[in-house]
Amino acid sequence: MRVLPCADAGLLVELDDLAGVLALYAALRDDPPPGVTGLVPAARTLLLHLDPARADADAVERRIRATAVSEGGDGPDGAPLVTIPVVYDGADLGDIAAHTGLSAAEVVAAHTGAEWTVAFCGFSPGFGYLAGGDPRLHVPRRTESRTRVPAGAVALAGEFTGVYPRESPGGWQLLGRTEVLTWDLDRDPPGLLRPGVRVRFEEAG
Amino acid sequence: MKALDVITPGPFSTVQDLGRFGWAALGVGVSGAADRDALRLGNRLVGNAEDAAGIEVTFGGLEVRAVGAGYAAVTGAYGPVAVNGRPAAANAVLRLADGDRLRIGTPDAGLRAYLAVRGGIDVAPVLGSRATDTMAGIGPDPLTPGARLPVGDPHGDLPSVDHAPVRTPTVEVLILRVVPGPRADWFAPDALDALGSAPYEVTTDSDRIGMRLTGPPLERTRPGELPSEGMVRGALQVPPSRMPTLLLADHPVTGGYPVIAVVVAADVDRAAQARPGQRIRFRLPRMARSAHG
């Protein structure tokens, strides 16, 4: 583990893998050290935002190291499982099949056959990066981004799958679409796909 | 005061408070006033809590009409302020009668002025904040002509001071303290020297998300992609152009370009007052410079 300061505004904690990130995030989320104003999990890092007036960076770092030792590499406990029905008719399904060497039916079977975990959110509010799926589905981003990807689009890029929470530009390969609202400001919390949440996709009838 | 009616919003005016905390893990950043100190000062002058919402006015041009009598203060960027066409003081408590028109002109120094009103701007909060996040598209819309902004009920007393001595934003070279990291090791050994060697100029490609700068190029040595990671306000992110972007209030929660250094938190407010064409000089801690520098 490395702890990299971001001046007096943050501490960036580098961990071995996503499981380590989610374990540290889960351990700090409900009882963050004094002066920590926000936590940002990512693929290999957890960023702790600090209030410079209130945080003692050395004390926060000691707490991180003690927590990481005691938590080991276990995933967060009690993470909910969400099921997302998908119509697999995405514009890039053929390209995904060609890239992976699978048939379209095998791509769908691989996407629905694994349990994914929300690694982190980014890009736009409620856009979760889901990891841990079938490694045969690793595909590059499209060479050209689309200027308009509809809300509910289910897509692949790199080791991740995701659901576009609202219409936006996007460069991921489109696999299908879902009716499930992944971001709703009238819901508490507004995001369905929060870090640590487990996800299964199923083919909609 | 019951409300403010927007007569003209100027180039870009938004409602801002001190930000939206606790949602970063869902992909929603803090946002809030780009110059937090200036909004705090305005709120103190009119007896508000420091985190009450006010109006952030980018490059002047805002004119509002008071609906009901009350108090206001203009802080941040320094320039002409007028009430009913008569000059009024900046960084001072202004008493407004019902129907009075307050205008904030194009600033002589700095970029963003703040209009605080006693009681605070009382639009509906979103996720606990009234800040307009231009990156996430969350919070109130930017001000438009004819918009009516409700003003909240005042709490507590007006302070006994009626003006505040403040340092006017500089129009000369702005000096900002930076600390190397978190990804300084992705750059050539002399890149930190380059960062501190000569001023950078603020380009017109600058907004609440970040300021693109031009100046000495910062050479990367480590190839490959950085997995996206959390970003802080004040980070100097370096894309393949080798020119740094200084991240401001509405910066993305995560980013994939390495951060060579971070502006210390107390200096980011002053950075937010830098105008396109203005120059910035980064001051590194002495020990961070390489031996040959």
Interface residues (C-beta under 8 A of the other chain):
Chain A: L4 P5 C6 A7 D8 A9 G10 L12 Y25 R29 T37 G38 L39 V40 P41 A42 A43 R44 T45 L46 L47 H49 P52 F120 C121 G122 F123 S124 P125 G126 F127 G128 Y129 L185 P189 P190 G191 R194 P195
Chain B: F21 G22 W23 A24 A25 L26 G27 V28 V30 V126 L127 A136 G137 I138 V178 V179 G181 P182 R183 P227 S228 E229 G230 M231 V232 R233 G234 A235 P252 V253 T254 V259 A261 V262 V263 V264 A265 A266
